[in-house]
Amino acid sequence: MTKFRPCIDLHAGSVKQIVGGTLSTSTPSDLKTNWTSEHPSAYYASLYKENALAGAHVIMLGPGNDAAAQEALEAWKGGMQVGGGINEKNAQEWIERGAERVIITSYLFPDSVFSMDRLRAVLAALGDDKEKLVIDLSCRRKDDRWFVATNKWQTITDFELNQESIRLLEPYCSEFLIHAADVEGLQRGIDHELVAKLGEWCSIPVTYAGGGRSIEDLELVKSLSGGKVDLTIGSALDIFGGSGVKFDECVAWNQKQT
């Protein structure tokens, strides 16, 4: 059943909420930050633990975030997932450092082309335990279709998100994480069509992020996906400086679903 899934987005060592489509290594002045926290990452990890919000995504947006990610994992060992710069060399290390699962993103798409060899290498590094692996298929719209976007969502690959690609990847992971990069951080509403398609295509757990702006969006995602898709809400949350959604409302929502 649809659940609220929390997040901790890290940029330059701080917890931030960023307009995802502005992330870029070449023009940092174009980065649009909605909010920067005065609290360390462990504050949020502890908050999620206290409210039994398992499966939070700790995402390292660029370099300089390892220490903050580690701090969060130490606050709730085995309760959260970590992503950002994960590959076959460090995947198992992050599990040993306290992550429940690792999230793999751009590493699967060298030169913007999907690599099954890299996916298998990461899985092998995890002892072929797919329960430890989440595949991030964050995407952008192009010609009314969705294509995986890498390199902080700046590069659109030729890997289309559809029933065929989902079926290709499901045997290798336990979950999908999918940011709709075009609406990420804008609080202008979710991508209704994408959420509905994810509910249709996916047979394993999947979390959608992007555009969530009210507690009613949880009910909307539940309806559109038949209860098969979870929702992450970021910038609209009061704990992240937002005014559209109260964290306590999300906690209550999850409790009602169970």
C-alpha positions in Angstrom: 0.0 0.0 0.0 1.2 3.5 -0.8 3.4 5.0 2.0 5.2 8.3 2.6 8.9 7.7 2.2 11.2 10.3 3.8 14.5 11.6 2.4 17.7 13.3 3.4 19.2 15.2 0.5 22.9 16.2 1.0 24.7 18.9 -0.9 28.2 20.2 0.1 27.8 18.4 3.5 24.5 20.0 4.4 20.9 18.9 4.3 19.2 20.9 1.6 16.2 21.0 -0.7 17.2 21.8 -4.3 15.4 22.3 -7.5 16.6 19.1 -9.1 16.7 20.3 -12.7 19.3 23.0 -11.8 21.9 20.6 -10.5 25.0 21.0 -12.7 28.7 20.7 -12.3 29.5 23.2 -15.0 27.4 26.2 -13.8 27.1 26.1 -10.0 25.7 29.7 -10.0 22.6 28.3 -11.7 21.9 26.0 -8.7 18.6 26.9 -7.1 18.3 26.0 -3.4 14.9 26.1 -1.8 16.2 25.6 1.7 19.3 24.7 3.8 18.9 23.1 7.2 20.4 24.3 10.4 20.3 20.7 11.7 22.8 17.9 10.9 21.8 14.8 8.9 21.6 12.7 12.1 18.7 14.9 13.3 16.5 13.8 10.5 17.7 10.1 10.7 16.7 10.1 14.4 13.4 11.8 13.6 12.6 9.1 11.1 13.7 6.3 13.4 11.5 7.7 16.2 8.5 7.6 13.9 9.3 4.2 12.3 9.7 5.7 8.8 11.9 3.0 7.4 13.5 3.1 4.0 14.4 6.8 3.9 16.7 7.7 1.0 19.9 9.5 1.9 21.1 11.0 -1.3 24.6 12.5 -1.8 24.3 15.2 -4.4 27.9 15.6 -5.5 31.2 15.4 -3.5 31.8 16.4 0.1 28.9 14.5 1.5 30.4 11.2 2.8 30.7 12.4 6.4 27.2 13.7 6.6 25.8 10.5 5.0 27.8 8.4 7.5 26.4 10.5 10.4 22.9 9.8 9.3 23.5 6.1 8.9 25.0 5.9 12.4 21.9 7.5 13.8 19.8 4.6 12.4 21.9 1.7 11.3 20.1 -0.6 9.0 17.1 1.7 8.7 18.0 3.8 5.6 19.2 3.6 2.1 22.2 5.6 0.6 22.9 6.7 -2.9 25.1 9.0 -4.9 28.4 7.9 -6.3 27.8 4.2 -5.5 29.7 1.6 -7.6 31.0 -1.9 -7.3 34.0 -0.7 -5.3 32.1 1.0 -2.5 28.7 -0.6 -2.5 29.5 -3.3 0.2 31.4 -0.7 2.2 28.3 1.4 2.6 26.3 -1.6 3.7 29.0 -2.3 6.3 28.8 1.4 7.3 25.1 1.0 8.2 23.0 1.3 5.0 20.1 -1.0 4.7 20.4 -0.8 0.9 22.5 1.1 -1.6 21.0 3.1 -4.5 22.9 3.0 -7.8 22.4 5.8 -10.3 24.6 7.3 -13.0 27.2 4.6 -12.7 24.9 2.2 -14.7 25.1 4.6 -17.7 28.7 5.2 -18.8 28.7 7.5 -21.8 24.9 7.7 -21.4 24.5 4.0 -22.4 23.1 1.4 -20.0 25.7 -1.2 -18.9 24.4 -4.6 -17.8 28.0 -5.5 -17.0 28.2 -2.7 -14.4 24.9 -3.7 -12.9 26.1 -7.3 -12.5 29.4 -6.1 -11.0 27.6 -4.1 -8.3 25.3 -6.9 -7.5 28.3 -9.3 -7.3 30.0 -6.9 -4.9 26.9 -7.2 -2.7 27.2 -11.0 -2.7 24.5 -11.3 -5.4 22.0 -10.2 -2.8 19.5 -8.1 -4.7 17.7 -7.1 -1.5 20.6 -4.8 -0.8 20.2 -2.9 -4.1 17.9 -0.1 -5.3 18.1 1.1 -8.9 17.5 4.8 -9.5 15.7 5.4 -12.8 15.2 9.1 -12.4 14.0 10.6 -15.6 13.0 13.5 -17.8 10.2 13.8 -20.4 11.1 13.8 -24.0 8.5 13.5 -26.9 5.9 12.4 -24.3 8.1 9.6 -23.1 10.4 9.3 -20.1 14.2 8.7 -20.4 16.6 8.1 -17.6 18.6 11.2 -16.8 22.1 11.0 -15.3 24.9 13.3 -14.1 22.7 15.1 -11.6 19.8 14.9 -14.1 21.6 17.0 -16.7 22.2 14.2 -19.3 19.3 12.5 -20.9 20.2 9.0 -22.0 18.6 6.9 -24.7 17.3 4.4 -22.0 13.6 4.7 -22.1 11.6 4.1 -18.9 8.8 1.6 -20.0 7.4 -1.8 -19.3 10.3 -3.5 -21.2 13.1 -1.8 -19.3 11.4 -2.3 -15.9 11.1 -6.0 -16.6 14.8 -6.1 -17.7 16.0 -4.7 -14.4 13.6 -6.1 -11.8 15.5 -9.4 -11.4 18.5 -7.4 -10.2 17.2 -5.2 -7.5 14.7 -5.0 -4.6 13.3 -1.5 -5.4 13.2 1.3 -7.8 13.6 5.0 -6.9 12.3 7.4 -9.6 12.6 11.1 -9.4 10.6 13.1 -12.1 13.5 15.5 -12.6 11.4 18.0 -14.5 9.2 18.7 -11.5 11.6 17.9 -8.7 11.7 20.6 -6.1 9.1 22.8 -7.8 6.1 21.9 -5.7 3.9 22.2 -8.7 2.3 18.8 -8.5 3.3 15.3 -9.3 3.6 13.7 -12.8 0.2 11.9 -12.8 0.9 9.9 -16.0 4.2 8.7 -14.8 2.9 7.6 -11.4 0.1 5.7 -13.1 2.5 4.0 -15.4 4.8 3.0 -12.6 1.9 1.3 -10.9 1.2 -0.6 -14.1 4.7 -1.5 -15.0 6.4 -2.4 -11.6 6.0 -5.6 -9.7 8.5 -4.7 -7.0 8.4 -1.7 -4.6 8.9 1.7 -6.2 9.2 5.2 -4.8 8.3 8.3 -6.8 9.6 11.7 -6.0 8.9 15.1 -7.6 6.4 17.8 -7.3 4.6 16.6 -4.1 3.0 19.6 -2.5 0.2 18.5 -0.2 -1.0 15.6 2.0 -3.6 14.9 -0.6 -0.9 13.9 -3.0 -0.4 10.7 -1.0 -4.1 9.8 -1.7 -3.6 10.8 -5.3 -0.5 8.5 -5.7 -2.4 5.7 -4.0 -5.3 6.1 -6.4 -3.3 6.5 -9.6 -1.0 3.6 -8.9 -3.4 1.2 -7.2 -1.4 1.5 -4.0 1.7 0.2 -5.6 3.8 3.4 -5.5 5.3 5.2 -2.5 5.7 9.0 -2.4 8.6 11.1 -1.2 7.8 14.7 -0.3 10.7 17.1 0.0 10.5 20.9 -0.3 6.8 21.1 0.7 7.5 19.5 4.1 7.5 21.7 7.1 10.7 20.0 8.4 12.4 21.2 5.2 11.1 24.8 5.4 8.0 24.1 3.4 4.4 25.1 4.2 2.4 22.7 2.1 2.7 19.5 4.2 3.2 18.8 7.9 5.6 16.0 8.8 3.2 14.8 11.5 0.5 14.4 8.8 2.7 12.1 6.8 3.5 10.0 9.9 -0.3 9.7 10.6 -0.9 8.8 7.0 1.5 5.8 7.2 0.0 4.7 10.5 -3.5 4.7 8.9 -2.3 2.5 6.0 -1.1 -0.2 8.3 
